[in-house]
Amino acid sequence: MKNKLKRITLSYYLLFSLLFFILSSCVSCSNGSDTLEPEQEQIEDDEPPIALTTFRNPVLASGPDPWVFKNGDEYFVTFTTGNNITLVRTNKMSDLKNGTQKVIWTPPASGMNSKEIWAPELHRINGIWYLYYAASNGDNRTHRMWVLENTSDDPFQGIWLDKGELKLPDDKWAIDGSPFELNGILYYVWSGWAGDDNVRQDVYIAKMENPLIVTGPRICLLKPAESWEINGTNPQVTEAPQFLLKNNKAFIFYSAGGCWRDGYSVGAISMDSSSDPMVVSSWERLVNNPLLTSNNTGNAFGPGHNSFFKSSDGEEDWILYHANPQPGQGCGGERSIRMQKFSWDNNDLPIIGNPEPLNKDLLKPSGE
């Protein structure tokens, strides 16, 4: 009887051992399967998702009259706030909204440069930072150009000194001033009135003795003449001149048609870079003007007041500009900052195309 119980017990033991082995093997197989799935997911993650290589406009929700300056691996952007001068620093233009912002200058409480602070531009000339801006005493008729100076290597550091009004020839209304150098000579371009009344805004040019002194005379390079420039406006407007050099061609881009109209657009004049920019006949309008116009289906109305920058690796050309997301929004703070890549044809003429629609995935600048 004892031997029979031993045999039964041994049989149960063997059966239990066999079942335990089978269950252990299944668990082992299950565990082995679980460890493969994360490896497979990791392989898929090695390919960057689209979100890491693209961005969407606008890059800043509000930023009229945007200006960008590339300094080494960094970009400094400024724009019209109306009541101060703010700089934004970033090393990725597509991520401008997350850049570091700093108010670097606040105007005095009263005086001729205390109100209506418009279209600031940051420049580095001979190793010194300069910031040119338009301002008034609260009466638009008193708008003139003004300049700040900072000798620090970092425009976020040091002291921004108010160097006073940048005296322009004839002492007339002036906004949107911008310096540029061509063939070793420094020039200044701006938008101004011929007289003391707001009849028309023309684009003027004069030579600079240095970054703080403009010498006369002023030469009128451009008056509103084409239908898109006039755009049914009164007064008529050509403004926001921006210099750009491409091989042997020099360009001055400008905005026209009145920022209060949805037809506000960007055009350009060009000349051979060896010509004299002070001679009106050196320049001619591009035959394909305007170059950047409203995209009514892409939430880009009245695009204008542009500037330019190179991608991080220096391989691509990009345009930075403002536009309204809805029609009829005019010259206010709804104007947001957008950017898009542009190219050149075989004759070194710019190919910009329509403003890219809001919320469209665009490839980031190369090198980001």
C-alpha positions as CSV (number, residue, x, y, z in Angstrom):
1,M,0.0,0.0,0.0
2,K,2.9,2.4,0.9
3,N,4.6,1.5,-2.4
4,K,1.4,2.3,-4.3
5,L,1.0,5.7,-2.6
6,K,4.6,6.5,-3.4
7,R,4.0,5.7,-7.0
8,I,0.9,7.9,-7.1
9,T,2.8,10.7,-5.3
10,L,5.6,10.5,-7.8
11,S,3.2,10.6,-10.7
12,Y,1.6,13.8,-9.4
13,Y,5.0,15.3,-8.8
14,L,6.1,14.5,-12.3
15,L,2.8,15.9,-13.7
16,F,3.1,19.1,-11.7
17,S,6.8,19.5,-12.8
18,L,5.8,19.1,-16.4
19,L,3.0,21.7,-16.1
20,F,5.3,24.1,-14.3
21,F,7.9,23.7,-17.1
22,I,5.2,24.4,-19.8
23,L,3.9,27.5,-18.0
24,S,7.4,28.8,-17.4
25,S,8.2,28.4,-21.0
26,C,5.1,30.3,-22.1
27,V,5.9,33.1,-19.7
28,S,9.4,33.2,-21.0
29,C,8.1,33.4,-24.6
30,S,5.8,36.2,-23.5
31,N,8.6,38.1,-21.9
32,G,10.8,37.6,-24.9
33,S,8.0,39.0,-27.1
34,D,7.6,42.1,-24.9
35,T,11.3,42.9,-25.1
36,L,11.3,43.0,-28.9
37,E,8.5,45.6,-29.2
38,P,10.4,48.5,-27.6
39,E,13.4,47.7,-29.8
40,Q,11.2,47.9,-32.8
41,E,9.7,51.2,-31.6
42,Q,13.2,52.5,-31.0
43,I,14.3,51.8,-34.5
44,E,11.2,53.7,-35.8
45,D,12.0,56.6,-33.5
46,D,15.5,56.9,-35.1
47,E,13.7,58.7,-38.0
48,P,12.8,62.2,-36.9
49,P,9.1,62.9,-37.0
50,I,7.9,65.7,-39.4
51,A,7.3,68.0,-36.4
52,L,11.1,68.2,-35.8
53,T,11.9,69.3,-39.3
54,T,9.1,71.8,-40.0
55,F,7.6,74.9,-38.5
56,R,4.4,76.9,-39.1
57,N,3.8,80.6,-39.6
58,P,3.4,83.0,-37.8
59,V,6.7,82.7,-36.0
60,L,5.5,85.6,-33.7
61,A,1.8,86.4,-33.3
62,S,2.3,90.2,-33.2
63,G,5.3,92.0,-34.7
64,P,4.8,94.8,-37.3
65,D,7.8,96.0,-39.3
66,P,10.1,93.1,-38.4
67,W,13.9,93.4,-38.7
68,V,16.4,90.6,-38.3
69,F,20.2,90.8,-37.9
70,K,22.4,87.6,-38.0
71,N,25.4,87.8,-35.7
72,G,27.4,84.6,-35.8
73,D,25.2,81.7,-34.7
74,E,22.5,84.0,-33.3
75,Y,19.7,86.1,-34.7
76,F,18.4,89.4,-33.2
77,V,14.9,90.4,-34.2
78,T,13.1,93.7,-33.4
79,F,9.8,95.2,-34.5
80,T,7.4,98.0,-33.8
81,T,5.9,98.0,-30.3
82,G,5.1,101.7,-30.4
83,N,6.3,102.5,-26.9
84,N,9.7,100.9,-26.5
85,I,12.4,99.0,-28.4
86,T,12.5,95.2,-27.8
87,L,15.1,92.7,-29.0
88,V,14.5,89.0,-29.3
89,R,17.5,86.7,-29.5
90,T,17.4,83.2,-30.9
91,N,19.6,80.7,-32.7
92,K,16.6,79.2,-34.5
93,M,14.4,81.6,-36.5
94,S,11.7,79.0,-36.8
95,D,11.4,79.1,-33.0
96,L,11.3,82.8,-32.7
97,K,8.3,82.8,-30.4
98,N,10.4,81.0,-27.7
99,G,13.4,83.4,-28.1
100,T,14.6,85.6,-25.2
101,Q,13.0,89.0,-25.2
102,K,14.4,92.1,-23.6
103,V,13.3,95.8,-23.6
104,I,16.7,97.5,-24.4
105,W,15.4,101.0,-24.5
106,T,12.4,103.0,-23.2
107,P,11.7,106.5,-24.5
108,P,11.6,109.5,-22.3
109,A,8.2,110.6,-20.9
110,S,8.1,113.6,-23.2
111,G,10.1,115.2,-26.0
112,M,10.6,114.8,-29.7
113,N,11.4,111.0,-29.5
114,S,9.0,110.0,-26.8
115,K,6.1,108.7,-28.8
116,E,5.2,106.6,-31.9
117,I,8.4,104.5,-31.9
118,W,8.3,102.8,-35.3
119,A,10.3,100.3,-37.3
120,P,13.6,99.9,-35.3
121,E,16.6,98.4,-37.0
122,L,19.7,96.9,-35.4
123,H,23.0,97.2,-37.2
124,R,26.6,96.4,-36.3
125,I,29.0,98.9,-38.0
126,N,32.7,98.9,-37.4
127,G,32.2,96.6,-34.3
128,I,29.7,98.9,-32.7
129,W,25.9,98.3,-32.4
130,Y,23.5,101.0,-33.7
131,L,19.8,101.0,-33.5
132,Y,17.9,103.3,-35.8
133,Y,14.2,104.1,-35.2
134,A,11.5,106.6,-36.1
135,A,9.9,108.7,-33.3
136,S,7.8,111.7,-32.7
137,N,6.4,113.9,-29.9
138,G,3.0,112.4,-30.4
139,D,2.2,114.4,-33.5
140,N,2.9,112.3,-36.7
141,R,4.1,115.4,-38.5
142,T,7.1,115.5,-36.2
143,H,8.4,112.0,-37.1
144,R,12.2,112.0,-37.6
145,M,14.9,109.3,-37.4
146,W,16.8,108.7,-34.2
147,V,19.7,106.5,-33.2
148,L,21.0,104.5,-30.2
149,E,24.6,103.3,-29.7
150,N,26.0,100.4,-27.7
151,T,29.8,99.5,-27.6
152,S,29.2,96.1,-25.9
153,D,29.9,92.9,-27.8
154,D,26.4,91.7,-26.8
155,P,23.5,94.0,-27.6
156,F,21.7,92.5,-24.6
157,Q,24.4,93.9,-22.4
158,G,26.1,97.2,-22.0
159,I,24.4,100.6,-22.1
160,W,22.3,101.8,-25.0
161,L,23.1,105.5,-25.3
162,D,20.6,107.9,-27.0
163,K,22.7,109.7,-29.6
164,G,19.8,111.9,-30.5
165,E,18.3,112.7,-33.8
166,L,19.9,111.4,-37.0
167,K,19.8,114.7,-38.8
168,L,18.7,114.1,-42.4
169,P,19.1,116.6,-45.3
170,D,16.2,119.1,-45.6
171,D,14.9,118.2,-42.1
172,K,11.6,116.7,-43.4
173,W,9.3,114.0,-42.0
174,A,11.1,110.6,-42.1
175,I,10.5,107.0,-41.1
176,D,11.9,103.5,-41.9
177,G,15.6,104.5,-42.1
178,S,18.2,101.9,-43.0
179,P,22.0,102.1,-43.5
180,F,23.9,100.0,-46.0
181,E,27.4,99.8,-47.3
182,L,28.3,99.5,-51.0
183,N,31.8,99.6,-52.5
184,G,33.2,100.9,-49.2
185,I,30.8,103.8,-49.0
186,L,28.1,104.0,-46.3
187,Y,24.6,105.2,-47.4
188,Y,21.2,105.8,-45.7
189,V,17.8,105.2,-47.2
190,W,14.4,106.1,-45.8
191,S,10.8,107.0,-46.5
192,G,10.0,110.7,-46.3
193,W,8.0,113.7,-47.5
194,A,9.1,116.1,-50.1
195,G,7.7,119.0,-48.1
196,D,6.0,119.6,-44.8
197,D,2.6,118.1,-45.7
198,N,1.6,114.5,-46.0
199,V,1.0,114.4,-49.7
200,R,3.1,111.4,-50.6
201,Q,5.8,109.2,-49.1
202,D,8.9,108.8,-51.4
203,V,12.1,106.8,-50.9
204,Y,15.2,108.9,-50.4
205,I,19.0,108.2,-50.2
206,A,22.0,110.1,-48.9
207,K,25.6,109.4,-48.0
208,M,26.8,108.9,-44.5
209,E,30.0,110.3,-43.1
210,N,29.8,107.8,-40.3
211,P,27.0,105.9,-38.5
212,L,25.9,109.0,-36.7
213,I,26.1,111.6,-39.4
214,V,24.3,111.8,-42.8
215,T,25.6,114.2,-45.3
216,G,23.5,115.9,-48.0
217,P,22.0,116.2,-50.4
218,R,19.1,113.7,-50.3
219,I,18.1,112.1,-53.6
220,C,14.6,110.9,-54.3
221,L,15.0,107.4,-55.7
222,L,11.4,106.3,-55.9
223,K,7.9,107.8,-56.0
224,P,4.6,105.8,-56.2
225,A,3.8,105.5,-59.9
226,E,2.6,102.0,-60.7
227,S,-1.0,101.0,-60.1
228,W,-0.1,98.5,-57.3
229,E,2.0,101.2,-55.6
230,I,-0.8,103.8,-55.7
231,N,-3.5,101.2,-54.8
232,G,-6.2,103.9,-54.5
233,T,-4.5,105.5,-51.5
234,N,-4.3,109.1,-50.4
235,P,-1.6,109.8,-49.4
236,Q,0.3,107.5,-51.7
237,V,3.1,105.5,-50.1
238,T,6.5,103.9,-50.9
239,E,8.3,103.0,-47.7
240,A,10.4,100.4,-45.8
241,P,13.4,100.4,-48.1
242,Q,15.7,97.4,-47.6
243,F,19.1,96.9,-49.3
244,L,20.2,93.5,-50.5
245,L,23.2,92.5,-52.6
246,K,23.3,89.5,-54.9
247,N,26.5,88.9,-56.8
248,N,26.8,91.9,-59.2
249,K,23.3,93.3,-58.5
250,A,22.2,95.6,-55.8
251,F,18.5,95.8,-54.8
252,I,16.3,98.1,-52.7
253,F,13.1,96.3,-51.7
254,Y,10.2,98.5,-50.7
255,S,6.6,98.3,-49.6
256,A,3.8,100.3,-51.2
257,G,0.1,100.6,-51.4
258,G,-0.7,101.8,-47.9
259,C,-0.5,99.4,-44.9
260,W,-4.1,100.3,-44.2
261,R,-5.1,98.5,-47.5
262,D,-5.0,94.8,-48.1
263,G,-3.2,95.5,-51.3
264,Y,-0.1,96.5,-49.5
265,S,2.7,94.7,-51.2
266,V,6.5,94.3,-51.7
267,G,8.5,95.3,-54.8
268,A,12.1,96.1,-55.7
269,I,14.4,98.3,-57.8
270,S,17.8,97.1,-58.9
271,M,21.0,98.3,-60.4
272,D,24.5,97.0,-61.3
273,S,26.5,97.0,-58.0
274,S,29.3,99.0,-59.7
275,S,26.9,101.9,-60.4
276,D,26.4,105.0,-58.3
277,P,23.3,104.4,-56.0
278,M,22.9,108.2,-55.7
279,V,22.1,108.5,-59.4
280,V,18.4,107.9,-60.0
281,S,18.9,106.5,-63.5
282,S,21.1,103.7,-62.1
283,W,18.0,102.1,-60.7
284,E,15.1,100.4,-62.4
285,R,11.9,98.7,-61.2
286,L,11.8,94.9,-61.5
287,V,9.5,93.9,-64.4
288,N,7.8,91.3,-62.2
289,N,6.8,93.7,-59.4
290,P,5.1,93.3,-57.0
291,L,7.0,90.4,-55.6
292,L,5.0,89.6,-52.5
293,T,1.2,90.2,-52.5
294,S,-1.8,89.1,-50.4
295,N,-2.7,85.4,-50.2
296,N,-6.5,85.7,-49.6
297,T,-6.9,82.0,-49.0
298,G,-3.8,81.7,-46.8
299,N,-4.6,84.3,-44.2
300,A,-1.9,86.7,-45.4
301,F,-3.3,90.2,-46.1
302,G,-1.1,93.2,-46.8
303,P,2.3,91.5,-46.6
304,G,5.1,94.0,-46.3
305,H,7.9,95.8,-44.5
306,N,10.3,92.9,-44.9
307,S,13.9,92.2,-44.1
308,F,16.2,89.3,-45.0
309,F,18.4,86.7,-43.4
310,K,20.6,83.7,-44.2
311,S,19.9,80.2,-42.8
312,S,22.1,79.0,-40.0
313,D,24.5,77.2,-42.4
314,G,24.5,80.2,-44.8
315,E,23.1,78.2,-47.7
316,E,19.5,79.5,-47.9
317,D,18.0,83.0,-48.3
318,W,14.9,83.8,-46.3
319,I,12.5,86.8,-46.2
320,L,10.9,88.0,-42.9
321,Y,7.8,90.1,-43.2
322,H,4.5,91.0,-41.5
323,A,1.0,90.3,-42.7
324,N,-2.5,90.4,-41.2
325,P,-4.4,87.1,-40.7
326,Q,-7.8,88.7,-41.7
327,P,-8.8,91.3,-44.3
328,G,-9.3,94.9,-43.2
329,Q,-7.1,94.8,-40.2
330,G,-4.9,97.6,-41.4
331,C,-1.8,99.0,-39.6
332,G,-2.3,97.6,-36.1
333,G,-0.9,95.0,-33.8
334,E,-2.7,92.1,-35.6
335,R,0.2,92.1,-38.1
336,S,2.2,88.9,-37.3
337,I,5.7,87.9,-38.3
338,R,6.1,85.3,-41.0
339,M,9.1,83.9,-42.9
340,Q,9.7,81.8,-45.9
341,K,12.6,80.7,-48.1
342,F,13.1,82.4,-51.5
343,S,15.4,81.7,-54.4
344,W,17.0,83.4,-57.4
345,D,16.7,82.9,-61.1
346,N,19.6,82.6,-63.6
347,N,19.7,86.4,-63.9
348,D,20.1,86.9,-60.1
349,L,16.5,88.1,-59.8
350,P,14.5,87.2,-56.7
351,I,11.8,84.5,-56.8
352,I,9.6,85.0,-53.7
353,G,6.2,83.6,-54.6
354,N,3.0,84.0,-52.6
355,P,3.0,84.3,-48.8
356,E,2.8,80.8,-47.4
357,P,-0.5,80.0,-45.7
358,L,-0.8,80.1,-42.0
359,N,-0.5,76.7,-40.3
360,K,1.1,75.1,-43.3
361,D,4.1,72.8,-42.5
362,L,7.2,74.4,-43.9
363,L,10.8,73.0,-43.8
364,K,12.9,74.8,-41.3
365,P,15.9,76.8,-42.5
366,S,18.8,74.5,-43.2
367,G,21.2,74.0,-40.3
368,E,18.6,74.3,-37.6
